[in-house]
Amino acid sequence: MKDKLFMLRPGFFQGSEGPFYCGDSVAVEGLLGFFPQLRSEIEVEYIDAPRPRAAIVEMIGQENQSAPVLVLAEGRKPVDEGVQVHLYGNTRFIDSPEHIRRYLSSQYGVARPA
């Protein structure tokens, strides 16, 4: 299994208002745009905004369905010790956009933020 990144699909509505995009997902999407080779290293899944977000809930529980979120492949640990990782059962995940970007940069050898 590869690391799996969940991001909100852009153009969602909240009630009758919208369309919207998730600013946190845009920041991570920007890194993927700068370094498209990351898309072959990880699995990226775009999900709809309304909760419950079944794909995330299935992996890391009802209480952890914020997006973006990166679910680490079994046995994966960050090489950057400053990356904050959470645990749900035996599944490790990163839910901070900043820490997701740091993980992807350090883990997959692309440039890191200044």
N, C-alpha and C positions, 0 to 999 in steps of 0.2 A: 504494500500500500504506500502511496505517496502522501506527503503532507497535503491537506485539503483546506482550501480557502473558500469561505462562504462570504459573498458580498451581495448587497441589495441591488436588485435589477433597477436601473434608473427609469424615471417616468411614472413613479407610483403616485397614487392619490391617497389623501387622508380625508375621508368623508367626501365632500363635494369640492375640496380644495386640492390643487395640484396643477400640473404634474410637478413632482419633486425629485431630487436625487439626494443621496446620502453623502455628505461632505467627507465623512471618515472613509467611505469606500472610494471616493475620488482620489484621496491621498494615496491609498494603496494601489489603485488602478494606475496612477501616474508612475509609480515604480515599475509596474508591469509593462507600461508603455515605453519607458526608458530602456528596459532590459527584457525584451520579448522572449529571450531564452528561458526565463523563469517559468513561462507557461508550459514548457515541456518538462520542467523539473517537478512542478506541483500540479495538483488538480484544482481547477477553479470552477466553482458552481455559483451561478447567479440565482438568487431566490427572491420571491415576492416579499414585500414589506409586511403585510398583515401577519399578526401573530395568531395562533402559534405557528412557528416556522419549523415544520415537521422534520425537515432534513437535519436541522441543527439539534432539535430536541432529541431525536433518535440517537445522536452521537454523544451529546454532552449535557442533556437534561433541560427541563423546562426553565430552570432558573438561569440558564446561560445562553439564551437565544439572541443576544445582541449580535449585530453585524457591523463591520466585518469581524470575522473570527477565523483563526487558523487552527485547525485540528492537526496535531502532529502525528505522523506515522508511528506505528509501534516501534519503540526503541530509540526514537529520535530525541536528542537533547541539544539545546542551543550551544553553539561554540562560544557565543557572546554571553558571558555569565551575567550581564546586566539585563538580559531579557527576562521579563516576569512571565512565568508559566503557571497556569492553574491546573488543577487535577479534578477530574470527575470520574470516580471509580478508578480504573487504570488508564484512562484516556487523558492525555496532556493537551492543553490548548492555550492559545494566546489571544486575548480579546482587546488589547490596546492597539490602535492603528500604528502608533509610534513603535511599539515593540514588535509588531508584525513586520514592519519595514526593516527594523534592525535585524530581526531574525533572518529574513529573506536575504538581506545584503551580506551578512556574515556567513550564513549557512551555505549559500550558493555562490559566493565569491564575486559578487558584483559590487560596484561602488557603494559606499555608505554615506549618510548625510553628514554635511560639514558641521 
